[in-house]
């Protein structure tokens, strides 16, 4: 699946699981965690960027292009060690991404800013990074620095409107990263066996596009990455994400609601 499609899939998945705003009289999400509108919107920002995290192994992907030489070197190193759609496209990697989010969220790093007051800097920077990745992947803004400027503004805004990040922030990271795995599972190349690094390979006569000789698995309903089916699905997800986000923003006190 292409980078922008991963990003919008993360947004849509989060809104489906966490959202609760009614649109045209119908509830558009499952409201699994009882979050307020501000937390739902903030989580959507994070899930959008987190849906790109497994592609930290892609030397020409969004993450590689987001931070100059540093991120290029990082993605090349990960790709050399793990290959593309390898270790970072596993349930273990999702657990690690989520654990890192928990650790950053728990950093006792308070910063007192003019006007905004005291904010949790670790959480704000994590939101900023995820927003920068998401806006770059979705081509909301272009350039090397503008996505990071937008991300920083989003991080500071979230620190003000949704300061209690103890639960929704790591959950949003997990949802985004898991959504990436599902997206790639639906393409021809698939993803590593779920129990990786313990990989179960099929007997030669049972190998197929669903369970490949390498042990990778796929449910290739979308065909190859970038296919017309993928574009059709992600167009529908974009419409859903836009409607649910706008519906949630309209109910959030201090944003659009009176």
Rosetta blueprint (number, residue, H / E / L):
1 X L
2 X L
3 X H
4 X H
5 X H
6 X H
7 X H
8 X H
9 X H
10 X H
11 X H
12 X H
13 X H
14 X H
15 X H
16 X H
17 X H
18 X H
19 X L
20 X L
21 X L
22 X E
23 X E
24 X L
25 X L
26 X E
27 X E
28 X L
29 X L
30 X L
31 X L
32 X L
33 X L
34 X L
35 X L
36 X L
37 X H
38 X H
39 X H
40 X H
41 X H
42 X H
43 X H
44 X H
45 X H
46 X H
47 X H
48 X H
49 X H
50 X H
51 X L
52 X L
53 X H
54 X H
55 X H
56 X H
57 X H
58 X L
59 X L
60 X L
61 X L
62 X H
63 X H
64 X H
65 X H
66 X H
67 X L
68 X H
69 X H
70 X H
71 X H
72 X H
73 X H
74 X H
75 X H
76 X H
77 X H
78 X H
79 X H
80 X H
81 X H
82 X H
83 X L
84 X L
85 X L
86 X L
87 X H
88 X H
89 X H
90 X L
91 X H
92 X H
93 X H
94 X H
95 X H
96 X H
97 X H
98 X H
99 X H
100 X H
101 X H
102 X H
103 X H
104 X H
105 X H
106 X L
107 X L
108 X L
109 X L
110 X E
111 X E
112 X E
113 X E
114 X L
115 X L
116 X L
117 X E
118 X E
119 X E
120 X E
121 X H
122 X H
123 X H
124 X H
125 X H
126 X H
127 X H
128 X H
129 X H
130 X H
131 X H
132 X H
133 X H
134 X H
135 X H
136 X H
137 X H
138 X L
139 X L
140 X L
141 X L
142 X L
143 X L
144 X L
145 X L
146 X H
147 X H
148 X H
149 X H
150 X H
151 X H
152 X H
153 X H
154 X H
155 X H
156 X H
157 X H
158 X H
159 X H
160 X H
161 X H
162 X L
163 X L
164 X L
165 X L
166 X L
167 X L
168 X H
169 X H
170 X H
171 X H
172 X H
173 X H
174 X H
175 X H
176 X H
177 X H
178 X H
179 X H
180 X H
181 X H
182 X H
183 X H
184 X H
185 X H
186 X L
187 X E
188 X L
189 X L
190 X L
191 X E
192 X L
193 X L
194 X L
195 X L
196 X L
197 X L
198 X L
199 X L
200 X L
201 X L
202 X L
203 X L
204 X H
205 X H
206 X H
207 X L
208 X L
209 X L
210 X L
211 X E
212 X L
213 X L
214 X L
215 X L
216 X L
217 X E
218 X L
219 X L
220 X L
221 X L
222 X L
223 X E
224 X L
225 X L
226 X L
227 X L
228 X H
229 X H
230 X H
231 X H
232 X H
233 X H
234 X H
235 X H
236 X H
237 X H
238 X H
239 X H
240 X H
241 X H
242 X H
243 X H
244 X H
245 X H
246 X H
247 X H
248 X H
249 X H
250 X L
251 X L
252 X L
253 X E
254 X L
255 X L
256 X L
257 X E
258 X L
